[in-house]
């Protein structure tokens, strides 16, 4: 099954995708994760990408589509996949339509921006192992330290308050139009993502079963 998870940053797409992937035995493909791996290369392109991400802006369409296309050439996607964070613009969606045929687009709706801002600004990442924490929902046992490896926890640049607010502005102007795009194609289904991840997953189960 080929799925697209659509919704604003902080809607919980990545968290719930992990459970859906286990259920369907398919990989989660996150463009955010792919770009963060690229950042580790230290190349001029990596520095350019870092500057764009830290501002909460979108990577250019052509670059993003090519990276996703390369990822879908791997063997692990033969039974399907979940795309998390792609496409983000109409041009990306149109370009992707020429490459793949999607089964379902699940739209994660969150009615209040304050929920998203709290979710993202309280997220913390371990510098050593990449474990993810949340100051309210999944707090570390020791403040500022990872439970798993003892590494220092930090806030990603794109999770700072100003960057989060800008990401929401960018989403509403460039990504939200995809809702109408996929609705017209008869592919889009809404779920309420303001609830906890377990209840969000239950909604998705009903759609894919």
C-alpha positions as CSV (number, residue, x, y, z in Angstrom):
1,X,0.0,0.0,0.0
2,X,1.3,3.4,-1.0
3,X,0.4,6.1,1.4
4,X,1.0,9.9,1.8
5,X,0.7,11.4,5.2
6,X,-0.3,15.1,4.8
7,X,-0.6,17.7,7.6
8,X,1.2,20.5,9.4
9,X,4.5,20.1,11.2
10,X,3.9,18.8,14.6
11,X,0.7,16.9,13.6
12,X,2.3,13.6,14.6
13,X,2.8,12.1,11.2
14,X,6.2,10.7,11.9
15,X,5.2,9.2,15.3
16,X,2.2,7.4,14.0
17,X,3.9,6.4,10.7
18,X,6.2,4.1,12.7
19,X,3.2,2.1,14.0
20,X,1.5,1.9,10.6
21,X,4.8,0.7,9.0
22,X,4.9,-2.2,11.5
23,X,1.4,-3.1,10.8
24,X,1.8,-3.1,7.0
25,X,5.5,-4.1,7.0
26,X,6.5,-1.2,4.7
27,X,9.1,1.6,5.2
28,X,8.5,5.1,6.2
29,X,10.1,7.6,3.9
30,X,10.7,11.0,5.5
31,X,12.2,13.7,3.4
32,X,13.1,15.5,6.7
33,X,15.2,12.5,7.8
34,X,16.8,12.2,4.3
35,X,17.8,15.9,4.4
36,X,19.1,15.6,7.9
37,X,21.4,12.7,6.8
38,X,22.6,14.9,4.0
39,X,23.5,17.6,6.5
40,X,26.1,15.4,8.0
41,X,28.1,15.4,4.8
42,X,29.4,18.9,5.4
43,X,29.3,19.8,1.7
44,X,28.4,23.3,0.4
45,X,25.0,21.8,-0.5
46,X,24.6,20.6,3.1
47,X,25.3,24.0,4.4
48,X,22.7,25.5,2.0
49,X,20.1,22.9,3.1
50,X,20.9,23.7,6.8
51,X,20.3,27.4,6.2
52,X,16.9,26.7,4.5
53,X,15.7,24.2,7.2
54,X,16.8,26.4,10.1
55,X,14.6,29.2,8.7
56,X,11.6,26.8,8.5
57,X,11.5,27.1,4.8
58,X,11.1,24.4,2.1
59,X,13.8,22.8,0.1
60,X,13.5,23.5,-3.7
61,X,10.9,21.3,-5.4
62,X,13.3,19.9,-8.1
63,X,15.9,18.8,-5.4
64,X,13.2,17.2,-3.2
65,X,11.5,15.3,-6.0
66,X,14.8,13.8,-7.2
67,X,15.8,12.7,-3.8
68,X,12.5,10.9,-3.2
69,X,12.7,9.3,-6.7
70,X,16.2,8.0,-5.8
71,X,14.8,6.6,-2.5
72,X,12.0,4.8,-4.2
73,X,14.4,2.9,-6.4
74,X,15.4,0.7,-3.5
75,X,14.1,-2.8,-3.0
76,X,12.4,-2.3,0.3
77,X,9.5,-0.3,-1.2
78,X,8.2,-3.2,-3.4
79,X,5.2,-3.7,-1.1
80,X,4.5,-0.1,-0.5
81,X,5.6,2.8,1.7
82,X,4.5,5.8,3.7
83,X,5.6,9.2,2.5
84,X,6.0,11.6,5.4
85,X,6.7,15.2,4.5
86,X,6.4,14.8,0.8
87,X,4.9,16.2,-1.4
88,X,4.8,19.7,0.2
89,X,3.8,21.8,-2.9
90,X,1.5,21.4,-5.9
91,X,4.5,21.2,-8.3
92,X,6.0,18.4,-6.2
93,X,2.6,16.5,-6.3
94,X,2.3,17.0,-10.0
95,X,5.9,15.8,-10.6
96,X,5.3,12.8,-8.3
97,X,2.1,11.8,-10.1
98,X,4.3,11.1,-13.2
99,X,6.4,8.7,-11.1
100,X,4.1,6.8,-8.8
101,X,0.4,6.0,-8.2
102,X,-0.7,6.6,-4.6
103,X,-3.5,4.5,-2.9
104,X,-4.5,6.9,-0.1
105,X,-3.6,10.4,1.3
106,X,-4.3,10.7,5.0
107,X,-4.7,14.3,6.1
108,X,-3.7,14.9,9.8
109,X,-5.8,17.8,11.0
110,X,-5.0,19.9,14.0
111,X,-7.5,22.8,14.7
112,X,-5.3,24.9,16.9
113,X,-1.8,26.2,16.1
114,X,-1.0,26.4,19.8
115,X,-1.1,22.6,20.0
116,X,1.5,22.3,17.3
117,X,3.8,25.0,18.8
118,X,3.8,23.3,22.2
119,X,4.5,19.9,20.6
120,X,7.5,21.1,18.6
121,X,9.1,23.6,21.0
122,X,9.1,21.0,23.8
123,X,10.7,18.3,21.6
124,X,14.3,17.4,22.5
125,X,16.7,15.2,20.5
126,X,19.8,13.3,21.8
127,X,23.0,14.5,20.2
128,X,24.5,11.0,20.4
129,X,21.9,8.4,19.5
130,X,19.1,10.6,18.1
131,X,16.4,9.5,20.6
132,X,13.4,11.8,20.7
133,X,11.9,13.2,23.9
134,X,9.1,15.6,24.8
135,X,9.2,17.7,27.9
136,X,5.5,17.0,28.6
137,X,4.7,13.7,27.0
138,X,8.0,11.8,27.0
139,X,10.3,13.6,29.5
140,X,13.8,12.3,30.1
141,X,14.5,10.9,33.6
142,X,17.3,13.3,34.1
143,X,16.8,16.8,32.7
144,X,18.9,17.5,29.6
145,X,20.2,13.9,29.4
146,X,19.2,10.9,27.2
147,X,17.8,7.9,29.1
148,X,19.4,5.5,26.6
149,X,23.0,6.7,26.2
150,X,23.4,9.7,28.6
151,X,24.0,12.1,25.7
152,X,23.0,15.7,25.8
153,X,19.6,16.7,24.6
154,X,19.1,19.7,22.3
155,X,16.4,21.6,20.5
156,X,16.5,21.4,16.7
157,X,16.9,24.8,14.9
158,X,13.5,24.3,13.2
159,X,11.8,23.6,16.5
160,X,12.6,27.0,17.9
161,X,9.5,29.2,18.4
162,X,10.1,31.6,15.6
163,X,11.0,28.8,13.1
164,X,7.9,26.8,14.1
165,X,5.6,29.8,13.5
166,X,7.3,30.4,10.1
167,X,6.9,26.7,9.3
168,X,3.2,27.0,9.9
169,X,2.9,30.0,7.7
170,X,4.8,28.2,4.9
171,X,2.6,25.1,5.3
172,X,-0.6,27.1,5.1
173,X,0.5,29.0,2.0
174,X,2.3,26.2,0.1
175,X,1.3,22.8,1.4
176,X,-2.4,23.2,2.5
177,X,-3.5,23.6,-1.2
178,X,-2.6,19.9,-1.5
179,X,-5.7,19.1,0.5
180,X,-7.9,20.3,-2.4
181,X,-5.6,18.7,-5.0
182,X,-5.9,15.2,-3.5
183,X,-9.6,15.7,-2.6
184,X,-10.3,16.3,-6.3
185,X,-8.6,13.0,-7.1
186,X,-10.7,11.2,-4.5
187,X,-7.6,10.1,-2.6
188,X,-7.8,12.2,0.6
189,X,-9.2,11.2,4.0
190,X,-9.2,13.4,7.1
191,X,-8.3,12.3,10.6
192,X,-8.2,14.2,13.9
193,X,-4.5,14.5,14.9
194,X,-5.1,16.7,17.9
195,X,-5.6,13.5,20.0
196,X,-2.9,11.2,21.4
197,X,-0.9,9.1,19.0
198,X,-2.7,5.8,20.0
199,X,-6.1,7.3,19.1
200,X,-4.7,8.8,15.9
201,X,-3.4,5.3,14.9
202,X,-6.8,3.8,15.5
203,X,-8.4,6.2,13.1
204,X,-5.8,5.2,10.4
205,X,-6.4,1.5,11.0
206,X,-10.0,1.9,10.1
207,X,-9.0,3.6,6.8
208,X,-6.4,1.0,5.8
209,X,-8.1,-2.2,6.9
